[in-house]
Amino acid sequence: MLRMVPVVLSFGFFKIDFATRLFYGWFGPRGIASILYILIAVHQLGGVEGHETIFSVASLTIVLSIFLHGFSAQPLAILYAKSHPAEKS
């Protein structure tokens, strides 16, 4: 949830409604690369005490995030589409 804040705020200079900001915040940039970042940090630091725990918690968080966002994709997309009908040309 905390990662949504910078995404929502980054639209500050654009005329985009709050629902769209939240939608992009929820489905926008995600961090599966966080696993790689942890591995790089541990390698560069020459090992960190408890790095297995850090890696496990981060990996579990990312996997749960993938499932949560996957299961919420269709219902939230339908809800968003209802509140933002396509313009007819």
C-alpha distances in whole Angstrom, upper triangle without the diagonal:
4,5,5,8,10,11,11,13,15,17,18,22,22,23,20,19,16,15,16,13,10,12,12,9,8,11,11,12,11,12,15,17,16,18,21,20,20,23,25,24,26,28,29,29,31,29,27,28,25,24,24,22,19,20,20,16,15,17,16,12,12,15,13,10,13,15,12,11,15,16,14,15,19,18,16,18,21,19,18,22,24,22,23,27,28,31,34,36
4,5,6,8,10,10,12,14,16,17,20,21,23,20,20,16,17,17,14,12,14,13,10,10,13,12,12,11,12,16,17,15,18,20,18,19,22,23,22,24,27,27,27,30,28,25,26,24,23,24,22,19,20,20,17,15,17,17,13,14,17,15,13,16,18,15,15,18,19,17,19,22,22,19,21,24,22,21,25,26,25,25,29,30,32,36,38
4,5,6,7,9,11,12,14,16,19,19,21,19,19,16,16,16,13,11,13,11,8,9,11,9,8,8,9,13,14,13,16,18,16,17,21,21,21,23,25,25,26,29,27,25,27,25,23,24,22,19,19,20,17,14,16,17,13,13,16,15,12,14,17,15,13,17,19,17,17,21,21,18,19,23,22,20,23,25,24,24,27,28,30,34,36
4,6,5,6,9,10,12,13,17,17,18,15,15,12,12,12,9,7,9,8,4,6,9,8,9,10,12,15,17,16,19,21,20,21,24,25,24,27,29,29,30,32,31,29,30,28,26,27,25,22,22,23,20,18,19,19,15,15,18,16,13,15,17,14,13,16,18,15,15,19,19,15,17,20,19,17,20,22,20,20,24,25,27,31,33
4,5,5,6,8,10,11,15,16,17,15,15,12,13,13,10,9,12,11,7,10,12,11,12,13,15,18,19,18,21,23,21,22,26,26,25,28,30,30,30,33,32,30,31,29,28,29,27,24,24,25,22,20,22,22,18,18,21,20,16,19,21,18,17,20,21,19,19,22,22,18,20,23,21,19,22,24,22,22,25,27,28,32,34
4,5,5,6,9,10,13,14,16,15,16,13,15,14,10,11,13,11,8,11,13,11,10,12,14,18,18,17,21,22,20,21,25,24,24,27,29,28,28,32,31,29,31,29,27,29,27,24,24,26,23,20,22,23,19,19,22,21,18,20,22,20,18,21,23,21,20,24,24,20,21,24,23,20,23,26,23,23,26,27,29,32,34
4,5,5,7,9,12,12,14,12,13,12,13,11,7,8,10,7,5,9,10,8,8,11,13,17,17,17,21,22,20,23,26,25,25,28,30,29,30,33,32,31,33,31,29,30,29,25,25,26,24,21,22,23,19,18,21,20,17,18,21,18,16,19,21,18,18,21,21,17,18,21,20,17,20,23,20,20,23,23,25,29,30
4,6,6,8,11,11,12,10,10,8,10,9,5,6,9,7,6,9,11,10,11,14,16,20,21,21,24,25,24,26,29,29,28,31,33,33,34,37,36,34,35,34,32,33,31,28,28,29,26,23,25,25,21,21,23,22,18,20,22,19,17,20,22,19,18,21,20,17,17,20,18,16,19,21,18,18,21,22,24,27,29
4,5,5,9,10,12,11,12,10,13,12,8,10,13,11,9,13,15,13,14,16,18,22,22,22,26,26,24,26,30,29,28,31,34,33,33,36,36,34,36,34,32,34,32,29,29,30,28,25,27,27,24,23,26,25,21,23,25,23,20,24,25,22,22,24,24,20,21,24,22,19,22,24,21,20,24,25,26,30,31
4,5,8,9,12,11,13,12,14,12,9,11,13,11,10,14,15,12,12,15,18,21,21,21,25,25,23,26,29,28,28,31,33,31,32,36,35,34,36,35,32,34,33,29,29,31,28,25,27,28,24,23,26,25,22,23,26,23,21,24,26,23,22,25,25,21,21,24,23,20,22,24,22,21,24,24,25,29,30
4,6,5,8,7,9,9,12,10,7,10,12,10,10,14,15,12,14,17,20,23,23,24,28,28,27,29,32,31,31,34,36,35,36,39,39,37,39,38,36,37,36,32,32,33,31,28,29,30,26,25,28,27,23,24,26,24,21,24,26,23,21,24,24,20,20,22,21,18,20,22,19,18,21,21,22,25,26
4,6,8,8,10,10,13,12,9,12,15,13,13,16,18,16,17,20,23,26,26,26,30,31,29,31,34,33,33,36,38,37,37,41,40,39,41,39,37,39,37,34,34,35,33,30,32,32,29,28,30,29,26,27,29,27,24,27,29,25,24,27,26,22,22,25,23,20,22,24,21,20,23,23,24,27,28
4,7,9,12,13,16,14,12,15,17,15,16,19,20,18,19,22,25,28,28,29,32,32,31,33,36,35,35,38,39,38,39,43,42,41,43,42,40,41,40,37,37,38,36,33,34,35,32,30,33,32,29,30,32,30,27,29,31,28,27,29,29,25,24,27,25,22,23,25,22,20,23,23,23,26,27
4,6,9,11,13,11,10,14,15,13,15,18,19,17,18,22,25,28,28,29,32,33,31,34,37,36,36,39,41,39,41,44,44,42,45,43,41,42,41,37,37,39,36,33,34,35,32,30,32,32,28,29,31,28,25,28,29,26,24,26,26,22,22,24,22,19,20,22,19,17,20,20,19,23,23
4,7,9,12,10,10,14,15,14,16,19,19,18,20,24,27,30,31,31,35,35,34,37,39,39,39,42,44,43,44,47,47,45,47,46,43,44,43,40,39,40,38,35,36,36,33,31,34,33,29,30,31,29,26,28,29,26,24,25,25,22,21,22,21,17,18,20,17,15,17,17,17,20,21
4,7,8,7,7,10,11,11,13,15,16,15,18,21,24,27,28,29,32,33,32,34,37,37,37,40,42,41,42,45,45,43,45,43,41,42,40,37,37,38,35,32,33,33,30,28,30,29,26,26,28,25,22,24,25,22,20,22,21,18,17,19,17,14,15,17,14,12,15,15,16,19,21
4,6,6,6,9,10,11,12,15,16,16,19,22,25,28,29,30,33,34,33,35,38,38,38,41,43,43,44,47,45,44,45,43,41,42,40,37,37,37,35,32,33,33,29,28,30,29,25,26,27,24,21,24,24,21,19,20,19,16,16,17,15,12,14,14,11,10,14,15,16,19,21
4,5,5,6,9,10,10,12,14,14,17,20,23,26,28,28,31,32,31,33,36,36,36,39,41,41,41,44,43,41,43,40,39,39,37,34,34,35,32,29,31,30,27,26,28,26,22,24,25,22,19,22,22,19,18,19,18,14,15,17,14,11,14,15,12,12,16,17,19,22,25
4,5,5,6,9,10,11,12,13,17,19,22,25,27,27,30,32,31,33,36,36,36,39,41,41,42,44,43,41,43,40,38,39,37,34,34,34,31,29,29,29,25,24,26,24,21,21,22,19,17,19,19,15,15,16,14,11,11,13,10,8,11,12,9,9,13,15,17,21,23
4,5,5,6,8,10,11,11,14,17,21,23,25,26,29,30,29,31,34,34,35,37,39,39,40,43,42,40,42,40,38,38,36,33,33,33,31,28,29,28,25,24,25,24,20,21,22,19,16,18,19,16,14,15,15,11,11,13,11,8,10,12,10,9,12,14,15,19,21
4,5,5,6,9,10,10,13,15,19,21,23,23,27,28,27,29,32,32,32,35,37,36,37,40,39,37,39,37,35,36,34,31,31,31,28,26,27,27,23,22,24,23,19,20,21,19,16,19,20,16,15,17,17,13,13,16,14,11,14,16,13,13,16,17,19,23,25
4,5,5,6,9,9,12,14,17,20,22,22,25,27,26,28,31,31,31,34,36,36,37,39,38,36,37,35,33,34,32,29,29,29,26,24,25,24,21,20,21,20,16,17,19,16,13,16,17,13,13,15,14,11,12,14,12,10,14,15,13,13,17,18,21,24,27
4,5,5,6,8,11,13,17,19,21,22,25,26,26,28,30,31,31,34,36,36,37,40,38,37,38,36,34,34,32,29,29,29,26,24,24,24,20,19,20,19,15,16,17,14,11,14,14,11,10,12,12,8,8,11,10,8,11,13,12,12,15,16,19,22,24
4,5,5,5,8,11,15,17,19,20,23,24,23,26,28,28,29,32,33,33,35,37,36,35,36,34,32,32,31,28,27,28,25,22,23,23,20,18,20,19,15,15,17,15,12,14,16,13,12,14,15,11,11,14,14,11,13,16,15,14,17,17,20,23,25
4,6,5,8,9,13,16,17,18,21,22,22,23,26,27,27,29,31,31,32,35,34,32,34,31,29,30,28,25,25,25,23,20,21,21,17,16,18,17,13,14,16,14,11,14,16,13,13,16,16,12,13,16,15,13,16,18,17,17,20,21,23,27,28
4,6,8,9,12,15,17,17,20,22,22,23,26,27,27,29,31,32,33,35,33,32,33,31,28,28,27,24,23,23,21,18,19,18,15,14,15,14,10,11,13,10,8,11,12,10,9,13,13,10,11,14,13,12,15,17,16,17,20,21,24,27,29
4,7,8,11,13,16,17,19,21,21,23,25,26,27,29,31,31,32,35,33,32,34,31,29,28,27,25,23,23,21,19,19,19,16,14,15,14,11,10,12,11,7,9,12,10,8,11,13,10,10,14,14,12,14,17,17,17,19,20,23,26,28
4,6,10,12,14,15,18,19,19,21,24,24,25,27,29,29,31,33,32,31,33,31,28,28,27,24,23,24,22,19,19,20,17,14,16,16,12,12,15,14,10,13,15,13,12,15,16,13,13,17,17,15,17,20,19,18,21,21,23,26,28
4,7,10,11,12,15,16,15,18,20,20,21,24,25,25,27,29,28,27,30,28,25,25,25,21,20,21,20,16,17,18,15,12,15,16,12,12,15,15,12,14,17,16,14,18,19,17,17,20,20,18,20,24,23,22,24,24,27,30,31
4,6,8,9,12,13,13,15,17,18,19,21,23,24,25,27,26,25,27,25,22,22,21,18,17,18,16,13,13,14,11,9,11,12,9,9,13,12,10,12,15,15,14,18,19,17,17,21,21,20,22,25,25,24,27,27,29,32,34
4,5,5,8,10,10,11,14,15,15,17,19,20,21,23,22,21,23,21,18,18,18,15,13,15,14,10,10,12,10,7,10,12,9,10,13,14,12,14,17,17,17,21,22,20,21,25,25,23,26,29,28,28,30,30,33,36,38
4,5,6,8,9,11,12,14,15,17,18,20,21,23,21,21,23,21,17,17,17,14,12,13,13,9,8,11,10,6,8,11,9,9,12,14,13,14,17,18,17,21,23,21,22,25,26,25,27,30,30,30,32,32,35,37,39
4,5,5,6,9,10,11,12,14,15,16,18,20,19,19,21,20,16,17,17,14,12,14,14,11,10,13,12,9,12,15,13,13,16,17,16,17,21,21,21,24,26,25,25,28,29,28,30,33,33,32,34,34,36,39,40
4,5,5,6,9,10,10,12,14,15,16,18,17,16,18,17,13,14,14,11,9,12,11,7,8,11,10,8,11,14,12,13,16,17,17,18,21,22,22,25,27,25,26,30,30,29,31,34,33,33,36,36,38,41,43
4,5,5,6,9,10,11,12,14,16,17,15,15,17,15,12,12,12,10,7,9,10,7,6,10,10,8,11,14,13,13,16,18,18,19,22,23,23,27,28,27,28,31,32,31,33,36,36,35,38,38,41,44,45
4,5,5,6,9,10,10,12,14,15,14,15,18,17,13,13,15,12,10,12,14,10,10,14,14,12,14,17,16,16,19,21,20,22,25,26,25,29,31,29,30,33,34,33,35,38,38,37,39,39,41,44,45
4,5,5,6,9,10,10,12,14,13,13,16,16,12,14,15,11,10,13,14,10,11,15,14,13,16,18,17,18,21,22,21,23,26,27,26,30,32,30,30,34,34,33,35,38,38,37,40,39,42,45,46
4,5,5,6,9,10,11,12,11,10,13,12,8,10,11,8,7,10,11,8,10,13,13,12,15,18,17,18,21,22,22,24,27,27,27,31,33,31,32,36,36,35,37,40,39,39,42,42,44,47,49
4,5,5,6,9,10,11,9,10,13,13,9,10,12,10,8,11,13,11,11,15,16,15,17,19,19,20,23,24,24,25,28,29,29,33,35,33,34,38,38,37,39,42,42,41,44,44,46,49,50
4,5,5,6,8,10,10,11,15,15,11,13,15,13,11,15,16,14,14,18,18,17,19,22,22,22,25,27,26,27,31,31,31,35,36,35,35,39,39,38,40,43,43,42,44,44,46,49,50
4,5,5,6,8,8,9,12,13,10,12,14,11,11,15,15,13,15,18,18,17,20,23,22,23,26,27,27,29,31,32,32,36,37,35,36,40,40,39,41,44,43,43,45,45,48,51,52
4,6,5,6,5,6,9,10,7,10,12,10,10,13,15,13,15,18,18,18,20,23,23,24,27,28,28,30,32,33,34,37,39,37,38,42,42,41,43,46,45,45,48,48,50,53,54
4,6,5,6,9,12,13,10,12,15,14,12,16,18,16,17,20,21,20,23,25,25,26,29,30,30,31,34,35,35,39,41,39,40,43,44,43,45,48,47,47,49,49,51,54,55
4,5,8,10,13,15,12,15,17,15,15,19,20,18,19,23,23,22,25,27,27,28,31,32,32,33,36,37,37,40,42,40,41,45,45,43,46,49,48,47,50,49,52,55,55
4,5,7,10,13,11,14,16,14,14,18,19,18,20,23,23,23,25,28,27,29,32,32,33,34,37,38,38,42,43,41,42,46,46,44,47,50,49,48,51,51,53,56,57
4,7,10,12,11,13,16,15,15,18,20,19,20,23,24,24,26,29,29,30,33,34,34,36,38,39,40,43,45,43,44,48,48,47,49,52,51,51,54,54,56,59,60
4,7,9,7,10,12,12,12,15,17,17,18,21,22,22,24,26,27,28,30,31,32,34,36,37,38,41,43,41,42,46,46,45,48,50,50,50,52,52,55,58,59
4,6,5,9,10,9,11,14,15,15,17,19,20,21,23,25,25,27,29,30,31,33,35,36,36,40,41,40,41,45,44,44,46,49,48,48,51,51,54,57,58
4,6,8,9,9,11,13,14,15,17,19,20,22,23,25,26,28,30,30,32,33,35,36,38,41,42,41,42,46,45,45,48,50,49,50,53,53,56,59,61
4,5,5,7,9,10,11,13,14,16,17,19,20,21,23,25,26,27,29,30,32,33,35,38,39,38,40,43,43,42,45,47,47,47,50,51,54,57,58
4,5,5,6,8,10,10,12,14,15,16,18,20,21,22,24,25,27,28,30,31,32,36,37,36,37,41,41,40,43,45,45,45,48,48,51,54,56
4,5,5,6,9,10,10,12,14,15,16,18,20,21,23,24,26,27,29,30,31,35,36,35,37,40,40,40,42,45,44,45,47,48,51,54,56
4,5,5,6,8,10,10,12,14,15,16,18,20,21,22,24,26,27,28,30,33,34,33,35,38,38,38,41,43,43,43,46,47,50,53,55
4,5,5,6,8,10,11,12,14,15,16,18,20,21,22,24,26,27,28,32,32,31,33,36,36,36,39,41,40,41,44,44,47,50,52
4,6,5,6,9,10,11,12,14,15,16,18,20,21,22,24,26,27,30,31,30,32,35,35,35,37,40,40,40,42,43,46,49,51
4,6,5,6,9,10,11,12,14,15,17,18,20,21,23,24,26,29,30,29,31,34,34,34,37,39,39,40,42,43,46,49,51
4,5,5,6,9,10,11,12,14,16,16,18,20,21,22,24,27,28,27,29,32,32,32,35,37,37,37,40,41,44,47,49
4,6,5,6,9,10,10,12,14,15,16,18,20,21,22,26,27,25,27,30,30,30,33,35,35,35,38,38,41,44,46
4,5,5,6,9,10,11,13,14,15,16,18,20,21,24,26,25,26,29,30,30,32,34,35,35,37,38,41,44,46
4,5,5,6,8,10,11,12,14,15,17,18,20,23,24,23,25,28,28,29,31,33,33,34,37,38,41,44,46
4,6,5,6,9,10,10,12,14,15,16,18,21,22,21,23,26,26,26,29,31,31,31,34,35,38,41,43
4,5,5,6,9,10,10,12,14,15,16,20,21,20,21,24,25,24,27,29,29,30,32,33,36,39,41
4,5,5,6,9,10,11,12,14,15,18,20,20,21,24,25,25,27,29,30,30,32,33,36,39,41
4,5,5,6,9,10,11,12,14,17,18,18,20,22,22,23,25,27,28,29,31,32,36,38,41
4,5,5,6,8,10,10,12,15,16,15,17,20,20,20,23,25,25,26,28,29,32,35,38
4,6,5,6,9,10,10,14,15,15,16,19,20,20,22,24,25,25,27,28,31,34,36
4,6,5,6,8,10,12,14,14,16,18,19,20,22,24,25,25,27,28,32,34,37
4,5,5,6,9,11,12,12,14,16,17,17,20,22,22,23,25,27,30,33,36
4,6,5,6,9,10,10,11,14,15,15,17,19,20,20,23,24,27,30,32
4,6,5,8,10,10,11,14,15,16,17,20,21,21,23,24,27,30,32
4,6,7,8,9,11,13,14,15,17,19,20,21,23,24,28,30,33
4,6,6,6,8,10,11,12,14,16,17,18,20,21,25,28,30
4,6,5,6,9,10,10,12,14,15,16,18,19,22,25,27
4,6,5,6,9,10,10,12,14,15,16,17,21,23,26
4,6,5,6,9,10,11,13,14,16,18,21,24,27
4,5,5,6,8,10,11,12,14,16,20,22,25
4,5,5,6,9,10,10,12,13,17,19,22
4,5,5,6,9,10,11,13,16,18,22
4,5,5,7,9,10,13,17,19,23
4,5,5,6,9,11,14,17,20
4,5,5,6,8,11,14,17
4,6,6,9,12,15,18
4,6,10,12,15,18
4,6,9,12,15
4,6,9,12
4,6,9
4,6
4
